[in-house]
Amino acid sequence: MPIVHIELIEGRTQEQKDAMVRDVTDAIVKNTGAQKENVHIIISDMAKGNYAVGGETKK
């Protein structure tokens, strides 16, 4: 049972996340042979101020 964790900065629409989930699921199935119904995906949306790169938070 593949479990995929995806962390994103908030702001994507539900439609974008739905499309991403379909594409990631297809890639896991293609590359691991797992059955589609056994692929689990967890999406965590982070507030922009809770993520930083190079010493600066994203705004």
N, CA, C and O atoms as a CHARMM CRD file, in Angstrom:
* protein
*
  236
    1    1 MET  N      0.85200  -1.17800   0.00000 PROA 1      0.00000
    2    1 MET  CA     0.00000   0.00000   0.00000 PROA 1      0.00000
    3    1 MET  C      0.89200   1.23400   0.00000 PROA 1      0.00000
    4    1 MET  O      1.41700   1.60600   1.05000 PROA 1      0.00000
    5    2 PRO  N      1.07600   1.87400  -1.14100 PROA 2      0.00000
    6    2 PRO  CA     1.84700   3.11500  -1.16800 PROA 2      0.00000
    7    2 PRO  C      1.10200   4.25000  -0.45800 PROA 2      0.00000
    8    2 PRO  O     -0.10400   4.43100  -0.62600 PROA 2      0.00000
    9    3 ILE  N      1.85500   5.00000   0.33200 PROA 3      0.00000
   10    3 ILE  CA     1.31900   6.18700   0.98900 PROA 3      0.00000
   11    3 ILE  C      2.19400   7.36300   0.56700 PROA 3      0.00000
   12    3 ILE  O      3.40900   7.34400   0.76900 PROA 3      0.00000
   13    4 VAL  N      1.58000   8.37500  -0.01300 PROA 4      0.00000
   14    4 VAL  CA     2.29700   9.53900  -0.51900 PROA 4      0.00000
   15    4 VAL  C      1.87900  10.75800   0.30000 PROA 4      0.00000
   16    4 VAL  O      0.69000  11.03700   0.44900 PROA 4      0.00000
   17    5 HSD  N      2.86300  11.47700   0.82500 PROA 5      0.00000
   18    5 HSD  CA     2.60700  12.72700   1.54600 PROA 5      0.00000
   19    5 HSD  C      3.03000  13.88000   0.65000 PROA 5      0.00000
   20    5 HSD  O      4.15900  13.90700   0.16200 PROA 5      0.00000
   21    6 ILE  N      2.12900  14.83300   0.43200 PROA 6      0.00000
   22    6 ILE  CA     2.43300  16.00600  -0.38500 PROA 6      0.00000
   23    6 ILE  C      2.16300  17.24100   0.45000 PROA 6      0.00000
   24    6 ILE  O      1.06400  17.41800   0.97600 PROA 6      0.00000
   25    7 GLU  N      3.16500  18.09100   0.57000 PROA 7      0.00000
   26    7 GLU  CA     3.01300  19.34400   1.30400 PROA 7      0.00000
   27    7 GLU  C      3.04600  20.48900   0.30800 PROA 7      0.00000
   28    7 GLU  O      3.95800  20.58800  -0.51300 PROA 7      0.00000
   29    8 LEU  N      2.04300  21.35200   0.39000 PROA 8      0.00000
   30    8 LEU  CA     1.90800  22.47700  -0.52300 PROA 8      0.00000
   31    8 LEU  C      1.72000  23.76100   0.27000 PROA 8      0.00000
   32    8 LEU  O      1.18100  23.74700   1.37700 PROA 8      0.00000
   33    9 ILE  N      2.16400  24.85800  -0.29800 PROA 9      0.00000
   34    9 ILE  CA     1.79400  26.15600   0.25500 PROA 9      0.00000
   35    9 ILE  C      0.36300  26.41800  -0.19200 PROA 9      0.00000
   36    9 ILE  O      0.01300  26.19500  -1.35100 PROA 9      0.00000
   37   10 GLU  N     -0.45700  26.89300   0.73400 PROA 10     0.00000
   38   10 GLU  CA    -1.87400  27.10300   0.45500 PROA 10     0.00000
   39   10 GLU  C     -2.08100  27.95700  -0.80000 PROA 10     0.00000
   40   10 GLU  O     -1.22200  28.75400  -1.17800 PROA 10     0.00000
   41   11 GLY  N     -3.23300  27.77100  -1.42700 PROA 11     0.00000
   42   11 GLY  CA    -3.58000  28.59500  -2.56500 PROA 11     0.00000
   43   11 GLY  C     -4.02600  27.82700  -3.79100 PROA 11     0.00000
   44   11 GLY  O     -4.53600  28.42500  -4.73900 PROA 11     0.00000
   45   12 ARG  N     -3.84600  26.50100  -3.79400 PROA 12     0.00000
   46   12 ARG  CA    -4.31300  25.72200  -4.94000 PROA 12     0.00000
   47   12 ARG  C     -5.80700  25.48500  -4.81500 PROA 12     0.00000
   48   12 ARG  O     -6.33800  25.36100  -3.71100 PROA 12     0.00000
   49   13 THR  N     -6.47000  25.42300  -5.93900 PROA 13     0.00000
   50   13 THR  CA    -7.89900  25.13500  -5.92300 PROA 13     0.00000
   51   13 THR  C     -8.11600  23.64300  -5.70600 PROA 13     0.00000
   52   13 THR  O     -7.19500  22.84300  -5.86500 PROA 13     0.00000
   53   14 GLN  N     -9.32100  23.28200  -5.34800 PROA 14     0.00000
   54   14 GLN  CA    -9.64600  21.86300  -5.19500 PROA 14     0.00000
   55   14 GLN  C     -9.47800  21.13400  -6.51900 PROA 14     0.00000
   56   14 GLN  O     -9.04600  19.98200  -6.54700 PROA 14     0.00000
   57   15 GLU  N     -9.82000  21.80500  -7.61900 PROA 15     0.00000
   58   15 GLU  CA    -9.67100  21.19500  -8.93300 PROA 15     0.00000
   59   15 GLU  C     -8.20200  20.89800  -9.23200 PROA 15     0.00000
   60   15 GLU  O     -7.89400  19.84900  -9.79900 PROA 15     0.00000
   61   16 GLN  N     -7.29700  21.79400  -8.86400 PROA 16     0.00000
   62   16 GLN  CA    -5.86700  21.56100  -9.06600 PROA 16     0.00000
   63   16 GLN  C     -5.38500  20.37800  -8.23100 PROA 16     0.00000
   64   16 GLN  O     -4.62400  19.53800  -8.71100 PROA 16     0.00000
   65   17 LYS  N     -5.83400  20.31900  -6.98100 PROA 17     0.00000
   66   17 LYS  CA    -5.42400  19.20500  -6.12400 PROA 17     0.00000
   67   17 LYS  C     -5.99600  17.88200  -6.62800 PROA 17     0.00000
   68   17 LYS  O     -5.31700  16.85700  -6.57700 PROA 17     0.00000
   69   18 ASP  N     -7.23100  17.89400  -7.11000 PROA 18     0.00000
   70   18 ASP  CA    -7.83600  16.67700  -7.66200 PROA 18     0.00000
   71   18 ASP  C     -7.04400  16.16800  -8.86200 PROA 18     0.00000
   72   18 ASP  O     -6.79700  14.96800  -8.98100 PROA 18     0.00000
   73   19 ALA  N     -6.64300  17.08300  -9.75600 PROA 19     0.00000
   74   19 ALA  CA    -5.86100  16.69900 -10.93200 PROA 19     0.00000
   75   19 ALA  C     -4.49700  16.15700 -10.51700 PROA 19     0.00000
   76   19 ALA  O     -4.01800  15.18100 -11.09400 PROA 19     0.00000
   77   20 MET  N     -3.87100  16.77700  -9.52800 PROA 20     0.00000
   78   20 MET  CA    -2.56800  16.32600  -9.04600 PROA 20     0.00000
   79   20 MET  C     -2.68300  14.91400  -8.47000 PROA 20     0.00000
   80   20 MET  O     -1.83400  14.06300  -8.73200 PROA 20     0.00000
   81   21 VAL  N     -3.72200  14.67000  -7.69400 PROA 21     0.00000
   82   21 VAL  CA    -3.93500  13.35800  -7.08200 PROA 21     0.00000
   83   21 VAL  C     -4.10300  12.28500  -8.16200 PROA 21     0.00000
   84   21 VAL  O     -3.55600  11.18900  -8.03700 PROA 21     0.00000
   85   22 ARG  N     -4.84300  12.59300  -9.20200 PROA 22     0.00000
   86   22 ARG  CA    -5.00600  11.62600 -10.29800 PROA 22     0.00000
   87   22 ARG  C     -3.65700  11.32600 -10.95100 PROA 22     0.00000
   88   22 ARG  O     -3.32100  10.16600 -11.18800 PROA 22     0.00000
   89   23 ASP  N     -2.88500  12.37800 -11.24000 PROA 23     0.00000
   90   23 ASP  CA    -1.59200  12.18900 -11.90800 PROA 23     0.00000
   91   23 ASP  C     -0.60300  11.42700 -11.02700 PROA 23     0.00000
   92   23 ASP  O      0.10300  10.54200 -11.51200 PROA 23     0.00000
   93   24 VAL  N     -0.54700  11.76400  -9.73900 PROA 24     0.00000
   94   24 VAL  CA     0.36600  11.07400  -8.82700 PROA 24     0.00000
   95   24 VAL  C     -0.04500   9.60700  -8.69000 PROA 24     0.00000
   96   24 VAL  O      0.80400   8.71600  -8.70300 PROA 24     0.00000
   97   25 THR  N     -1.33100   9.36300  -8.55900 PROA 25     0.00000
   98   25 THR  CA    -1.82400   7.98700  -8.46100 PROA 25     0.00000
   99   25 THR  C     -1.43100   7.19000  -9.70000 PROA 25     0.00000
  100   25 THR  O     -0.95100   6.06200  -9.59000 PROA 25     0.00000
  101   26 ASP  N     -1.63300   7.77300 -10.87300 PROA 26     0.00000
  102   26 ASP  CA    -1.26600   7.08700 -12.11500 PROA 26     0.00000
  103   26 ASP  C      0.22800   6.77300 -12.15100 PROA 26     0.00000
  104   26 ASP  O      0.62200   5.68800 -12.57900 PROA 26     0.00000
  105   27 ALA  N      1.06300   7.71300 -11.70600 PROA 27     0.00000
  106   27 ALA  CA     2.51600   7.49200 -11.70500 PROA 27     0.00000
  107   27 ALA  C      2.90700   6.37000 -10.74700 PROA 27     0.00000
  108   27 ALA  O      3.76300   5.54600 -11.07100 PROA 27     0.00000
  109   28 ILE  N      2.28800   6.33700  -9.57800 PROA 28     0.00000
  110   28 ILE  CA     2.58500   5.28000  -8.60100 PROA 28     0.00000
  111   28 ILE  C      2.17600   3.92200  -9.16600 PROA 28     0.00000
  112   28 ILE  O      2.93200   2.95400  -9.07700 PROA 28     0.00000
  113   29 VAL  N      0.98800   3.85400  -9.74300 PROA 29     0.00000
  114   29 VAL  CA     0.50800   2.59600 -10.32500 PROA 29     0.00000
  115   29 VAL  C      1.45500   2.13700 -11.43700 PROA 29     0.00000
  116   29 VAL  O      1.84500   0.97000 -11.47800 PROA 29     0.00000
  117   30 LYS  N      1.82300   3.05000 -12.33700 PROA 30     0.00000
  118   30 LYS  CA     2.69000   2.71900 -13.46500 PROA 30     0.00000
  119   30 LYS  C      4.06100   2.22600 -13.00800 PROA 30     0.00000
  120   30 LYS  O      4.59400   1.26600 -13.56500 PROA 30     0.00000
  121   31 ASN  N      4.62700   2.87500 -12.00300 PROA 31     0.00000
  122   31 ASN  CA     6.01200   2.60200 -11.62400 PROA 31     0.00000
  123   31 ASN  C      6.18900   1.57400 -10.51800 PROA 31     0.00000
  124   31 ASN  O      7.30100   1.09000 -10.30300 PROA 31     0.00000
  125   32 THR  N      5.11400   1.22800  -9.80800 PROA 32     0.00000
  126   32 THR  CA     5.25400   0.25800  -8.72700 PROA 32     0.00000
  127   32 THR  C      4.40700  -0.99800  -8.92700 PROA 32     0.00000
  128   32 THR  O      4.64100  -2.02500  -8.29000 PROA 32     0.00000
  129   33 GLY  N      3.42900  -0.90500  -9.81200 PROA 33     0.00000
  130   33 GLY  CA     2.53400  -2.04000 -10.00000 PROA 33     0.00000
  131   33 GLY  C      1.44100  -2.12200  -8.94600 PROA 33     0.00000
  132   33 GLY  O      0.65000  -3.06400  -8.94200 PROA 33     0.00000
  133   34 ALA  N      1.39400  -1.14000  -8.05200 PROA 34     0.00000
  134   34 ALA  CA     0.33200  -1.11900  -7.04000 PROA 34     0.00000
  135   34 ALA  C     -1.01600  -0.92100  -7.72300 PROA 34     0.00000
  136   34 ALA  O     -1.10400  -0.32300  -8.79500 PROA 34     0.00000
  137   35 GLN  N     -2.04500  -1.42500  -7.09500 PROA 35     0.00000
  138   35 GLN  CA    -3.38400  -1.21200  -7.62200 PROA 35     0.00000
  139   35 GLN  C     -3.86300   0.17500  -7.21900 PROA 35     0.00000
  140   35 GLN  O     -3.58400   0.64500  -6.11700 PROA 35     0.00000
  141   36 LYS  N     -4.58200   0.81900  -8.11800 PROA 36     0.00000
  142   36 LYS  CA    -5.04600   2.19400  -7.92300 PROA 36     0.00000
  143   36 LYS  C     -5.76700   2.37400  -6.58100 PROA 36     0.00000
  144   36 LYS  O     -5.55700   3.36700  -5.88400 PROA 36     0.00000
  145   37 GLU  N     -6.60500   1.42000  -6.23500 PROA 37     0.00000
  146   37 GLU  CA    -7.39600   1.55200  -5.00100 PROA 37     0.00000
  147   37 GLU  C     -6.54600   1.41700  -3.73400 PROA 37     0.00000
  148   37 GLU  O     -7.03000   1.67000  -2.63100 PROA 37     0.00000
  149   38 ASN  N     -5.29200   1.02200  -3.88900 PROA 38     0.00000
  150   38 ASN  CA    -4.40700   0.89700  -2.72800 PROA 38     0.00000
  151   38 ASN  C     -3.45400   2.07300  -2.55800 PROA 38     0.00000
  152   38 ASN  O     -2.64300   2.08100  -1.63200 PROA 38     0.00000
  153   39 VAL  N     -3.54400   3.06200  -3.43800 PROA 39     0.00000
  154   39 VAL  CA    -2.68300   4.24100  -3.34400 PROA 39     0.00000
  155   39 VAL  C     -3.36000   5.28100  -2.45100 PROA 39     0.00000
  156   39 VAL  O     -4.47500   5.72400  -2.72500 PROA 39     0.00000
  157   40 HSD  N     -2.66900   5.65700  -1.38500 PROA 40     0.00000
  158   40 HSD  CA    -3.18200   6.64800  -0.44000 PROA 40     0.00000
  159   40 HSD  C     -2.35500   7.92100  -0.57700 PROA 40     0.00000
  160   40 HSD  O     -1.12600   7.86700  -0.62500 PROA 40     0.00000
  161   41 ILE  N     -3.02900   9.06400  -0.63900 PROA 41     0.00000
  162   41 ILE  CA    -2.33200  10.34500  -0.76600 PROA 41     0.00000
  163   41 ILE  C     -2.83500  11.28500   0.31700 PROA 41     0.00000
  164   41 ILE  O     -4.04000  11.45600   0.50400 PROA 41     0.00000
  165   42 ILE  N     -1.89300  11.89200   1.02400 PROA 42     0.00000
  166   42 ILE  CA    -2.20800  12.86400   2.06700 PROA 42     0.00000
  167   42 ILE  C     -1.66800  14.21700   1.61400 PROA 42     0.00000
  168   42 ILE  O     -0.47500  14.35400   1.34000 PROA 42     0.00000
  169   43 ILE  N     -2.54300  15.21000   1.53600 PROA 43     0.00000
  170   43 ILE  CA    -2.14200  16.56300   1.14200 PROA 43     0.00000
  171   43 ILE  C     -2.21100  17.45600   2.37200 PROA 43     0.00000
  172   43 ILE  O     -3.23100  17.51300   3.05900 PROA 43     0.00000
  173   44 SER  N     -1.10900  18.15100   2.63900 PROA 44     0.00000
  174   44 SER  CA    -1.07100  19.11200   3.74000 PROA 44     0.00000
  175   44 SER  C     -0.87000  20.50300   3.14900 PROA 44     0.00000
  176   44 SER  O      0.13700  20.76600   2.49100 PROA 44     0.00000
  177   45 ASP  N     -1.82900  21.38700   3.38800 PROA 45     0.00000
  178   45 ASP  CA    -1.70700  22.78000   2.96100 PROA 45     0.00000
  179   45 ASP  C     -1.09700  23.59200   4.09600 PROA 45     0.00000
  180   45 ASP  O     -1.58700  23.56800   5.22500 PROA 45     0.00000
  181   46 MET  N     -0.02300  24.30900   3.78500 PROA 46     0.00000
  182   46 MET  CA     0.63800  25.15300   4.78800 PROA 46     0.00000
  183   46 MET  C      0.31400  26.61100   4.51700 PROA 46     0.00000
  184   46 MET  O      0.22100  27.04300   3.36800 PROA 46     0.00000
  185   47 ALA  N      0.14500  27.35300   5.59100 PROA 47     0.00000
  186   47 ALA  CA     0.00500  28.80000   5.45000 PROA 47     0.00000
  187   47 ALA  C      1.32500  29.34300   4.91300 PROA 47     0.00000
  188   47 ALA  O      2.39100  28.84300   5.26800 PROA 47     0.00000
  189   48 LYS  N      1.26100  30.36400   4.06000 PROA 48     0.00000
  190   48 LYS  CA     2.46400  30.90800   3.43800 PROA 48     0.00000
  191   48 LYS  C      3.49900  31.32200   4.47400 PROA 48     0.00000
  192   48 LYS  O      4.69500  31.12300   4.26100 PROA 48     0.00000
  193   49 GLY  N      3.06600  31.88900   5.58000 PROA 49     0.00000
  194   49 GLY  CA     3.99000  32.34500   6.61200 PROA 49     0.00000
  195   49 GLY  C      4.64500  31.22700   7.39800 PROA 49     0.00000
  196   49 GLY  O      5.52700  31.48800   8.21600 PROA 49     0.00000
  197   50 ASN  N      4.23500  29.98100   7.16800 PROA 50     0.00000
  198   50 ASN  CA     4.79900  28.83200   7.86900 PROA 50     0.00000
  199   50 ASN  C      5.83900  28.08800   7.04700 PROA 50     0.00000
  200   50 ASN  O      6.21300  26.96400   7.38300 PROA 50     0.00000
  201   51 TYR  N      6.30500  28.70900   5.97200 PROA 51     0.00000
  202   51 TYR  CA     7.28700  28.07400   5.09300 PROA 51     0.00000
  203   51 TYR  C      8.32400  29.10500   4.71000 PROA 51     0.00000
  204   51 TYR  O      7.98900  30.23800   4.36600 PROA 51     0.00000
  205   52 ALA  N      9.59800  28.70800   4.77200 PROA 52     0.00000
  206   52 ALA  CA    10.66800  29.63900   4.44500 PROA 52     0.00000
  207   52 ALA  C     11.70700  28.98000   3.55000 PROA 52     0.00000
  208   52 ALA  O     11.93100  27.77200   3.62400 PROA 52     0.00000
  209   53 VAL  N     12.33600  29.78500   2.70700 PROA 53     0.00000
  210   53 VAL  CA    13.43100  29.33700   1.85400 PROA 53     0.00000
  211   53 VAL  C     14.50500  30.40800   1.92500 PROA 53     0.00000
  212   53 VAL  O     14.21000  31.59600   1.79400 PROA 53     0.00000
  213   54 GLY  N     15.73800  29.99900   2.13100 PROA 54     0.00000
  214   54 GLY  CA    16.83800  30.95200   2.14900 PROA 54     0.00000
  215   54 GLY  C     16.73700  31.99200   3.24100 PROA 54     0.00000
  216   54 GLY  O     17.20100  33.12000   3.07300 PROA 54     0.00000
  217   55 GLY  N     16.13800  31.62700   4.35300 PROA 55     0.00000
  218   55 GLY  CA    16.03700  32.53700   5.48200 PROA 55     0.00000
  219   55 GLY  C     14.87700  33.51700   5.41500 PROA 55     0.00000
  220   55 GLY  O     14.78600  34.42300   6.24400 PROA 55     0.00000
  221   56 GLU  N     13.99300  33.35000   4.44400 PROA 56     0.00000
  222   56 GLU  CA    12.84600  34.25300   4.33000 PROA 56     0.00000
  223   56 GLU  C     11.55800  33.46400   4.16300 PROA 56     0.00000
  224   56 GLU  O     11.48500  32.51000   3.38700 PROA 56     0.00000
  225   57 THR  N     10.53600  33.88900   4.91600 PROA 57     0.00000
  226   57 THR  CA     9.23700  33.22000   4.79900 PROA 57     0.00000
  227   57 THR  C      8.56900  33.61600   3.49900 PROA 57     0.00000
  228   57 THR  O      8.78900  34.70300   2.96400 PROA 57     0.00000
  229   58 LYS  N      7.74100  32.70000   3.00200 PROA 58     0.00000
  230   58 LYS  CA     6.95600  32.98600   1.80100 PROA 58     0.00000
  231   58 LYS  C      5.75900  33.82600   2.20800 PROA 58     0.00000
  232   58 LYS  O      5.13800  33.58600   3.24300 PROA 58     0.00000
  233   59 LYS  N      5.44800  34.79700   1.39600 PROA 59     0.00000
  234   59 LYS  CA     4.31400  35.69500   1.72500 PROA 59     0.00000
  235   59 LYS  C      3.30100  35.72700   0.63400 PROA 59     0.00000
  236   59 LYS  O      2.29400  36.42500   0.74600 PROA 59     0.00000
